[in-house]
Amino acid sequence: MDLLNKLTILADAAKYDAACTSSGLDRAARPGALGSATFAGCCHSFSADGRCVTLLKVLLTNRCVYDCAYCVNRRSSDVPRAAFTPRELCELTVGFYRRNYIEGLFLSSAVWESPDHTTERMIETLRLLRQEYRFWGYVHAKAIPGADPLLTRRLGELADRMSVNIELPSEQSLRTLAPSKTKASILAPMGQIRDGIVQSRAELARSRHAPRFAPAGQSTQMIIGATPESDRHILTLTQALYDKYRLKRVFYSAYMPVSDSKLLPAPQNFKPPLLREHRLYQADWLLRYYHFRAEELLDEDAPDLSPLVDPKCAWALRHLEFFPVEVNRADYEALLRVPGVGVKSARRILTARRVGPLTFEGLKTLGVVLKRAQYFLTCSGRPMVGLKVREDGILRHLVALERPALVQEAPEQLSLFH
């Protein structure tokens, strides 16, 4: 099989892997080497100076010994199979970089023969890329659960970021759809990567010449919508992963029908839960930057995120006793709870009010989204001029901002919070 056909098969097979949205790493170019890494560099997005920055996202091979029902590359799937040699993948990466097609590599793989064999091939690829081809650009590598810890360690010394896919939100779902995998085998390399990062940072503090291990951290990905877990279950798991394994990101991948297995939703009637995926990313943002906890966002009475409004607005509507917040006296934590107030605008408020009392016009110049925030704020004890919305009308106005057609087509859904 020629190289172009391999690239077509293995790049397409990698499309279900969520790539990192930010490199999280600053590394300048070196004399005699190719490439560099910038903190804003990311996959299919834009860096701070307006450049579109991309990664070559590809599998080393799609030949797999596992038969996970949800995976297009499962052993029983009737798809073309291919595998790169380490040198072929290095030549592609460097060739694409020289043509300015890419700025880094996202390398994953199916499990070929065994976890150890697969990891050894990935290590050889990155070793050639770093040492022989002198490629100094960003590299993200997927760790293979079940591989020897020493191999995982070596892979992390060659990559900038590592990830281990947790696959599904519960052990029960994993046993049902991926009987060859276990929760313990997936969490073990997460712990190894966490400990390796901590150890590496301690060594670097003593000597700047110490080897770096996954300096941009680790992430994971889970499939949502293929199994019956609630959003509350998913966010509780996410919170635990952030707390215990110090992950940079948890990615959520809406299930796309790739199998006619009776264990999965029927493809004929199934729509990928893209709005649910979007809401989970919004809630994840609240966990990481807004100091919310999973148990605050959802509970037994409300186990799923609202399709009508974003999670922050939904929380505010369920806790109207917390509002209004007085912007000239509220602390940082209280400001973060206000819909329409972001991390940057909250900090700007704290700085600006040292000079004098803030007004609603002043808040607008600070970046506050008044279309949302006006219902939850007061300035010097006064609400926004002309605001006459009753509590039972706030939801309608918030939904109208995000999904205006719903207000006209299905007004009965707007009673969900009342």
C-alpha positions in Angstrom: 0.0 0.0 0.0 1.4 3.4 -0.9 1.9 6.2 1.6 -1.0 8.3 0.3 -3.5 5.5 0.8 -2.1 4.8 4.3 -2.5 8.5 5.2 -6.1 8.5 3.9 -7.1 5.5 6.0 -5.2 6.4 9.2 -6.0 10.1 9.2 -9.7 9.2 8.7 -9.5 6.6 11.5 -8.2 9.2 13.9 -11.1 11.7 13.5 -12.9 10.3 16.5 -10.0 11.2 18.8 -10.5 14.7 20.3 -7.3 16.7 19.9 -6.0 19.2 22.4 -7.3 22.7 22.0 -4.1 24.3 23.3 -0.5 23.1 23.4 0.0 24.6 26.9 3.7 24.8 26.3 6.1 27.5 25.3 9.3 26.3 23.7 11.5 28.4 21.4 13.2 27.1 18.2 16.7 25.7 18.5 19.6 26.1 16.1 19.7 23.2 13.7 16.2 22.0 14.7 12.8 22.2 13.1 9.8 23.8 14.8 8.8 25.3 18.1 5.8 25.2 20.4 3.7 28.2 21.5 1.3 28.2 24.4 -1.5 29.3 22.1 -0.8 26.7 19.5 -3.7 24.4 18.9 -5.5 22.0 16.6 -7.9 23.6 14.0 -8.0 26.9 15.7 -6.3 30.3 15.8 -3.3 31.5 17.8 -3.0 34.9 19.5 -1.5 36.5 16.4 -4.3 35.3 14.1 -2.5 32.3 12.5 -4.4 29.1 11.9 -2.4 26.4 13.7 -2.9 22.7 12.9 -1.7 19.3 13.9 -1.3 16.2 11.8 -3.8 13.9 13.6 -3.2 10.3 12.7 -3.1 6.7 13.9 0.1 4.7 13.8 -2.2 1.8 12.8 -5.9 0.9 12.9 -5.1 -2.8 13.3 -6.6 -3.7 16.7 -6.7 -6.7 18.9 -9.8 -5.4 20.8 -13.4 -5.5 19.7 -15.0 -2.5 21.4 -18.5 -2.2 20.2 -18.4 1.6 19.9 -15.2 1.8 17.9 -14.9 2.0 14.1 -11.5 0.3 14.3 -12.7 -2.7 16.4 -11.3 -6.1 15.4 -14.6 -7.3 13.8 -15.2 -4.1 11.8 -14.9 -4.5 8.0 -12.7 -1.5 7.2 -9.4 -1.2 5.3 -6.4 -1.7 7.5 -3.0 0.0 7.4 0.0 0.8 9.4 2.8 3.3 9.2 6.4 2.5 9.8 8.1 4.9 12.2 10.2 6.4 9.4 7.2 6.9 7.1 5.3 8.8 9.7 8.4 11.0 10.5 8.9 11.8 6.8 5.2 12.8 6.5 5.4 15.0 9.6 8.6 16.8 8.6 7.4 17.1 5.0 4.1 18.6 6.0 5.9 20.9 8.4 8.3 22.2 5.7 5.2 23.0 3.5 3.7 24.9 6.4 0.7 22.5 6.5 1.1 21.6 10.2 2.9 22.8 13.3 2.8 19.6 15.3 1.8 15.9 15.5 -1.1 14.2 17.3 -0.2 10.5 17.4 -2.6 7.8 18.5 -3.0 4.2 17.7 -5.1 1.1 17.9 -3.6 -1.7 19.9 -1.4 -3.7 17.5 -0.5 -7.2 18.7 -0.2 -5.9 22.4 0.0 -2.7 24.4 3.8 -3.0 24.7 4.4 -3.6 21.0 2.2 -0.6 20.1 3.9 1.7 22.6 7.4 0.5 21.4 6.5 1.5 17.8 5.2 4.9 19.0 8.4 5.4 21.0 10.5 4.6 18.0 8.5 7.1 15.8 9.0 9.9 18.3 12.6 9.0 18.9 13.4 9.3 15.2 11.4 12.5 15.0 13.1 14.2 17.9 16.7 12.8 17.6 17.3 12.1 13.9 14.9 14.6 12.2 15.4 17.2 15.0 11.7 18.1 15.1 11.1 20.5 17.9 7.4 21.1 17.3 4.5 20.1 19.5 3.7 16.4 19.9 0.7 14.9 21.6 0.9 11.1 22.2 -1.8 8.7 23.4 -0.7 6.4 26.1 -1.8 2.8 25.7 -3.4 1.2 28.8 -1.7 -2.0 29.8 1.7 -1.0 28.5 4.7 -1.5 30.7 5.2 1.7 33.0 8.8 2.0 31.7 7.5 2.3 28.2 4.9 4.9 29.2 7.7 6.8 30.9 9.8 6.8 27.8 6.9 7.9 25.6 6.3 10.8 28.0 9.9 12.0 27.7 9.5 12.3 24.0 6.0 13.9 23.9 4.8 17.3 25.1 1.3 16.2 26.2 -0.1 12.7 26.9 -3.6 11.4 27.2 -5.3 8.2 28.1 -8.9 7.8 26.9 -11.2 6.8 29.7 -13.6 5.8 26.9 -17.0 5.5 28.8 -18.4 7.1 31.9 -18.9 4.0 34.0 -17.2 0.7 34.7 -20.5 -1.1 33.9 -20.6 0.4 30.4 -17.0 -0.5 29.9 -17.7 -4.1 30.8 -20.7 -4.2 28.4 -19.2 -2.5 25.4 -15.4 -3.1 25.8 -15.0 -6.3 27.8 -11.2 -6.4 27.0 -10.7 -3.2 28.9 -11.0 -2.4 32.6 -11.3 0.7 34.7 -8.1 -0.2 36.6 -6.1 -0.6 33.4 -7.1 2.8 32.1 -6.6 4.7 35.4 -3.2 3.1 36.0 -1.3 5.0 33.2 -3.1 8.2 34.3 -1.6 7.8 37.7 1.8 7.1 36.1 1.7 10.2 34.0 0.6 12.3 37.0 3.4 11.0 39.1 5.9 11.4 36.2 4.9 15.0 35.7 5.3 15.8 39.4 8.7 14.0 39.6 9.9 15.8 36.4 9.0 19.2 37.7 10.9 18.5 41.0 14.0 17.4 39.0 13.8 20.5 36.8 13.7 22.7 39.9 17.1 21.2 40.9 18.6 21.1 37.4 17.3 22.7 34.2 19.0 20.0 32.2 16.9 17.2 33.7 14.6 15.4 31.2 11.1 16.8 30.8 8.2 14.4 31.1 4.9 15.5 29.3 5.5 19.2 30.2 2.1 20.2 28.8 0.2 17.8 31.1 -2.3 15.1 30.3 -5.9 14.9 29.2 -8.6 12.3 28.5 -11.7 11.7 26.4 -15.0 10.0 27.0 -17.9 9.1 24.7 -21.3 10.4 25.7 -24.7 9.3 24.5 -23.8 5.7 23.7 -24.7 4.6 27.3 -27.4 5.7 29.8 -25.3 7.7 32.3 -26.7 11.1 33.4 -24.9 14.4 33.0 -24.5 14.4 36.8 -22.7 11.1 36.7 -20.4 12.4 33.9 -19.6 15.7 35.7 -19.0 13.9 39.0 -16.5 11.6 37.2 -14.9 14.7 35.6 -14.5 16.4 38.9 -12.8 13.4 40.4 -10.4 13.1 37.4 -9.4 16.8 37.8 -9.0 16.4 41.6 -7.1 13.1 41.6 -5.1 13.1 38.3 -4.6 16.8 37.7 -5.8 16.6 34.1 -5.5 19.7 31.9 -8.7 18.8 30.0 -11.5 16.3 29.8 -12.9 16.0 26.3 -16.5 14.9 25.6 -17.2 13.1 22.3 -20.8 12.8 21.2 -21.4 9.2 20.1 -21.5 8.8 16.3 -23.1 5.5 15.1 -20.4 3.3 13.7 -21.9 -0.1 14.6 -25.1 -2.0 14.3 -24.5 -3.7 17.7 -27.6 -4.3 19.7 -25.8 -2.9 22.7 -25.8 0.6 21.2 -28.5 3.0 20.1 -30.0 2.0 16.7 -28.4 4.1 14.0 -31.6 4.6 12.1 -33.3 6.6 14.9 -30.2 8.0 16.6 -29.1 11.6 16.5 -25.7 12.4 17.9 -26.1 14.4 21.1 -24.2 17.5 20.0 -26.1 20.0 22.1 -25.5 17.7 25.2 -21.8 17.6 24.3 -21.8 21.5 24.1 -23.5 21.8 27.5 -21.0 19.4 29.1 -18.1 21.6 27.7 -19.8 24.7 29.2 -20.2 22.9 32.6 -16.6 21.7 32.4 -15.5 25.3 31.9 -17.3 26.2 35.1 -15.5 23.5 37.0 -12.1 24.5 35.8 -12.3 28.3 35.9 -15.3 29.5 37.8 -14.8 27.5 41.0 -18.1 25.5 40.7 -18.3 21.9 41.9 -20.2 19.2 40.1 -22.6 18.7 43.0 -23.6 22.4 42.7 -24.5 22.2 39.0 -26.6 19.0 39.2 -28.3 16.9 41.8 -30.7 13.9 42.1 -33.7 16.1 41.2 -32.0 17.6 38.2 -29.5 15.0 36.9 -29.1 16.4 33.4 -28.1 19.8 32.0 -30.8 22.0 30.6 -31.1 22.2 26.8 -32.6 25.6 27.1 -29.8 27.7 28.7 -26.2 27.3 29.6 -25.3 25.7 32.9 -24.4 28.9 34.6 -27.7 30.5 33.8 -29.5 27.3 34.9 -27.7 27.4 38.2 -28.6 31.1 38.7 -32.3 30.5 37.9 -32.4 27.7 40.5 -30.7 30.0 43.1 -32.4 33.3 42.7 -32.0 33.8 46.5 -28.2 34.4 45.8 -29.1 37.5 43.6 -28.9 40.3 42.9 -25.2 40.7 43.4 -23.9 44.3 44.1 -21.0 44.8 41.8 -19.4 47.5 44.0 -19.1 45.3 47.1 -19.2 41.7 45.9 -16.1 39.6 46.2 -14.5 37.7 43.3 -16.2 34.4 43.9 -19.7 36.1 44.0 -19.0 37.9 40.7 -18.0 34.7 39.0 -21.5 33.3 39.8 -23.2 36.0 37.8 -24.3 35.0 34.2 -22.6 37.3 31.7 -19.6 37.9 34.0 -16.4 36.1 33.0 -13.1 35.6 34.6 -11.5 38.6 32.9 -14.4 40.9 33.5 -14.6 39.9 37.2 -11.0 40.8 37.6 -11.5 44.1 35.8 -14.4 44.9 38.1 -12.3 44.4 41.2 -9.6 46.8 39.7 -12.0 49.4 38.3 -14.1 49.9 41.4 -11.0 51.0 43.4 -11.2 54.3 41.5 -14.9 54.8 42.0 -18.4 53.2 42.0 -19.3 51.3 38.8 -22.4 51.9 36.7 -24.0 49.6 34.1 -22.4 51.6 31.3 -19.1 51.1 33.0 -19.7 47.3 33.2 -20.3 47.1 29.5 -16.9 48.7 28.8 -15.3 46.1 31.1 -16.7 43.3 29.0 -19.7 42.2 31.0 -22.5 40.8 28.8 -25.4 42.9 30.1 -27.9 41.0 28.1 -27.5 38.2 30.7 -26.0 40.0 33.7 -28.7 42.7 33.9 -31.1 40.4 35.7 -28.6 39.4 38.4 -26.8 42.6 39.2 -27.2 46.0 40.9 -25.0 49.0 40.8 -24.9 51.1 44.0 -28.1 49.2 45.1 -30.1 50.0 41.9 -31.1 47.6 39.1 -30.6 48.6 35.5 -32.8 51.5 34.4 -35.9 50.3 32.7 -35.6 46.7 33.8 -39.1 45.5 34.6 -38.8 41.7 34.0 -40.4 39.5 36.7 -38.7 36.5 38.0 -40.8 34.1 36.0 -39.9 36.0 32.8 -36.1 35.8 33.2 -35.9 32.3 31.7 -37.8 33.4 28.6 -35.5 36.3 28.0 -32.3 34.1 28.5 -33.6 31.4 26.1 -34.5 34.1 23.6 -30.8 35.1 23.5 -29.5 31.6 22.7 -32.5 29.8 21.0 -34.9 32.5 19.8 -36.9 30.1 17.6 -37.8 27.9 20.7 -39.6 30.8 22.3 -42.0 30.9 19.3 -42.2 27.2 18.4 -42.4 25.5 21.8 -43.2 28.1 24.6 -44.5 25.3 26.9 -40.9 24.1 27.4 -40.0 27.3 29.1 -41.8 26.2 32.2 -39.1 23.6 33.1 -37.7 25.7 35.9 -41.0 26.7 37.4 
